[in-house]
Amino acid sequence: MKQKIKNYTIQFIKEIIPVIAGILIALFIDNWNSEHKDKVYIDQVFSTIDSELKESKEDIQTIIPKQESLVDSLQFYYKSKNVAILDIVKKSKGIYIPQIKINAWKSVSNSKIDLIDYKKVASLSNIEELKETLKNKSEFLMSFIYSNINATDQNTKQTLKMILLDIIQTEKSLEQSIELIEKK
């Protein structure tokens, strides 16, 4: 009887070892395949992020001089009681706010953020926060302009100038943040 149990045990071990080895090999291959797919996905996402950030940076660089021109016009017409905010905005050809594109970042931040290096996550999150800040400041700017469209006083012009300078500073911070990511 002891011999039979010993033979069954040896036979069981001989049959179970290849099954366990097969399972372990299958798990290894599956993990490798998942990691490869994740790497390809992240590479594609970062390619898109890089393109979006490049476009955003170019938009910022195009718009800042236009905003600075509006600031200069406000300074030039600062003391003029005959020139309203509307006239100054028209002479400067309008109000410009850059489009900051971060759609690829938003998609990956909602699903596979754990696959990205912490420094990149922090940098991209900073850009997202600056975009939101710029949006809020831009909305405030537009509200201020609409409520003071016919104003000609120095205080209103000075306030508008300060709001614009604050927006320009936020855009420059965005541009610097984008440059930091481009260097990495």
Backbone torsions as a table, in degrees:
resi	resn	phi	psi	omega
1	MET	NA	-42.9	178.1
2	LYS	-60.7	-38.3	-179.2
3	GLN	-65.5	-40.6	178.7
4	LYS	-62.7	-44.2	179.8
5	ILE	-63.9	-41.1	179.4
6	LYS	-63.3	-42.5	179.4
7	ASN	-65.9	-42.6	178.0
8	TYR	-63.0	-40.5	-180.0
9	THR	-63.9	-45.9	179.2
10	ILE	-63.8	-43.2	178.9
11	GLN	-62.9	-41.8	179.3
12	PHE	-62.4	-45.6	179.9
13	ILE	-63.2	-41.8	178.8
14	LYS	-62.1	-33.1	-178.7
15	GLU	-85.1	-32.5	-175.9
16	ILE	-79.2	-32.0	-178.6
17	ILE	-59.4	-48.2	178.1
18	PRO	-63.5	-33.8	178.8
19	VAL	-66.3	-46.0	179.1
20	ILE	-63.0	-44.1	178.8
21	ALA	-60.9	-41.2	178.5
22	GLY	-63.2	-42.1	178.4
23	ILE	-63.9	-45.0	179.8
24	LEU	-62.8	-41.1	177.9
25	ILE	-64.5	-42.8	179.1
26	ALA	-63.2	-41.7	177.1
27	LEU	-63.2	-41.9	178.3
28	PHE	-61.1	-45.7	-179.8
29	ILE	-64.8	-41.3	179.7
30	ASP	-64.6	-43.4	177.3
31	ASN	-62.6	-44.5	179.2
32	TRP	-60.9	-44.3	179.8
33	ASN	-63.0	-42.0	178.4
34	SER	-63.7	-44.5	178.9
35	GLU	-62.6	-40.2	178.7
36	HIS	-63.8	-44.8	178.6
37	LYS	-62.7	-41.7	178.6
38	ASP	-63.3	-40.9	179.5
39	LYS	-64.1	-43.9	178.1
40	VAL	-62.0	-43.7	179.5
41	TYR	-60.6	-48.6	-178.9
42	ILE	-64.1	-39.9	177.3
43	ASP	-60.8	-42.8	178.6
44	GLN	-65.5	-42.9	179.7
45	VAL	-61.9	-45.2	-178.6
46	PHE	-69.3	-28.6	173.2
47	SER	-63.6	-44.1	178.0
48	THR	-67.2	-43.0	178.1
49	ILE	-58.8	-45.2	179.5
50	ASP	-59.9	-42.0	178.7
51	SER	-64.5	-45.1	-179.8
52	GLU	-62.7	-42.9	-179.0
53	LEU	-68.0	-36.4	177.5
54	LYS	-62.5	-45.9	177.8
55	GLU	-62.4	-41.2	179.9
56	SER	-63.7	-43.4	179.4
57	LYS	-62.3	-43.5	178.4
58	GLU	-62.8	-40.2	178.5
59	ASP	-63.5	-43.5	178.2
60	ILE	-60.5	-46.4	-177.8
61	GLN	-65.6	-28.1	177.3
62	THR	-77.7	-35.7	-172.2
63	ILE	-86.0	-32.8	-178.1
64	ILE	-55.1	-45.9	178.3
65	PRO	-60.5	-34.4	177.6
66	LYS	-66.6	-40.6	178.0
67	GLN	-68.1	-38.9	177.9
68	GLU	-64.8	-33.8	176.0
69	SER	-63.8	-40.9	177.0
70	LEU	-64.0	-40.5	177.2
71	VAL	-62.0	-44.3	177.8
72	ASP	-61.1	-41.2	178.1
73	SER	-63.9	-41.0	176.7
74	LEU	-61.6	-41.1	178.5
75	GLN	-65.6	-41.5	-178.7
76	PHE	-63.8	-43.1	-177.5
77	TYR	-95.0	14.2	-175.8
78	TYR	-52.0	-47.0	-175.3
79	LYS	-92.0	-7.8	-176.5
80	SER	-77.0	117.8	-179.9
81	LYS	-84.0	-5.6	-178.9
82	ASN	-95.4	-8.3	-175.2
83	VAL	-112.4	118.2	-179.5
84	ALA	-87.2	165.9	177.5
85	ILE	-54.2	-44.1	179.7
86	LEU	-56.8	-43.3	179.9
87	ASP	-63.9	-40.9	-179.7
88	ILE	-66.2	-43.6	179.3
89	VAL	-63.1	-41.3	178.2
90	LYS	-63.2	-44.0	-180.0
91	LYS	-63.2	-28.4	178.5
92	SER	-90.8	4.7	177.9
93	LYS	65.7	33.4	170.5
94	GLY	103.2	-175.1	179.1
95	ILE	-107.8	134.2	-179.1
96	TYR	-124.0	134.2	176.2
97	ILE	-132.3	129.0	-178.2
98	PRO	-70.9	153.4	174.3
99	GLN	-93.0	120.6	179.0
100	ILE	-102.3	115.2	-175.7
101	LYS	-99.5	121.5	178.0
102	ILE	-140.9	33.4	-177.0
103	ASN	-64.4	-41.6	-179.6
104	ALA	-63.9	-40.4	178.7
105	TRP	-62.9	-42.8	179.9
106	LYS	-61.9	-39.0	-178.8
107	SER	-66.6	-42.3	-179.1
108	VAL	-76.6	-31.1	-179.2
109	SER	-69.7	-20.8	179.0
110	ASN	-90.7	-9.1	-174.9
111	SER	-130.5	-53.2	-171.5
112	LYS	-125.0	43.2	-177.0
113	ILE	-64.6	-26.3	-178.9
114	ASP	-67.8	-12.1	179.8
115	LEU	-88.2	-4.5	-173.2
116	ILE	-108.2	143.9	177.5
117	ASP	-59.4	140.8	-176.0
118	TYR	-58.1	-40.0	-178.3
119	LYS	-63.4	-38.4	177.4
120	LYS	-68.5	-40.3	178.1
121	VAL	-60.8	-45.7	-179.4
122	ALA	-63.0	-43.4	-179.6
123	SER	-64.8	-45.2	-179.3
124	LEU	-69.4	-35.2	175.9
125	SER	-65.3	-37.2	177.1
126	ASN	-62.6	-42.4	177.9
127	ILE	-63.3	-41.0	178.4
128	GLU	-62.1	-41.7	178.5
129	GLU	-66.0	-41.9	178.7
130	LEU	-64.7	-35.8	176.8
131	LYS	-62.3	-44.2	179.6
132	GLU	-64.8	-40.6	176.7
133	THR	-61.4	-44.7	178.6
134	LEU	-61.5	-41.1	178.1
135	LYS	-60.4	-46.5	-179.5
136	ASN	-64.1	-42.7	178.8
137	LYS	-65.8	-37.8	179.3
138	SER	-66.0	-41.4	177.2
139	GLU	-63.1	-40.5	177.6
140	PHE	-64.1	-42.7	177.8
141	LEU	-57.3	-49.5	-178.1
142	MET	-64.0	-40.0	177.8
143	SER	-63.1	-43.4	179.3
144	PHE	-63.2	-45.3	-179.5
145	ILE	-62.9	-46.6	-179.0
146	TYR	-62.0	-37.6	-179.0
147	SER	-79.1	-14.0	-179.4
148	ASN	-125.1	27.0	-172.1
149	ILE	-57.9	-33.3	-177.9
150	ASN	-104.1	8.3	-178.7
151	ALA	-69.9	142.9	179.0
152	THR	-124.6	-1.2	-174.9
153	ASP	-77.1	157.7	-176.5
154	GLN	-66.5	-38.6	-177.8
155	ASN	-62.3	-42.5	-179.7
156	THR	-66.1	-42.4	178.8
157	LYS	-64.5	-40.4	178.9
158	GLN	-66.2	-40.7	178.5
159	THR	-63.8	-43.8	177.5
160	LEU	-61.3	-41.0	178.0
161	LYS	-60.8	-43.9	-179.8
162	MET	-65.5	-39.0	177.6
163	ILE	-62.7	-45.2	179.7
164	LEU	-63.4	-42.4	178.2
165	LEU	-63.0	-36.3	177.0
166	ASP	-65.5	-41.4	177.6
167	ILE	-64.6	-43.0	178.7
168	ILE	-60.6	-40.9	178.8
169	GLN	-63.4	-40.4	177.2
170	THR	-63.2	-41.1	178.5
171	GLU	-64.6	-38.5	177.8
172	LYS	-66.7	-37.2	175.8
173	SER	-63.9	-41.1	176.5
174	LEU	-61.0	-46.1	-179.8
175	GLU	-59.8	-42.7	178.4
176	GLN	-64.9	-40.1	178.7
177	SER	-64.1	-39.8	177.5
178	ILE	-65.3	-41.1	178.3
179	GLU	-62.5	-36.8	177.6
180	LEU	-62.9	-40.5	178.9
181	ILE	-69.0	-37.8	179.6
182	GLU	-63.6	-31.9	-179.5
183	LYS	-73.1	-24.5	-176.0
184	LYS	-78.5	NA	NA
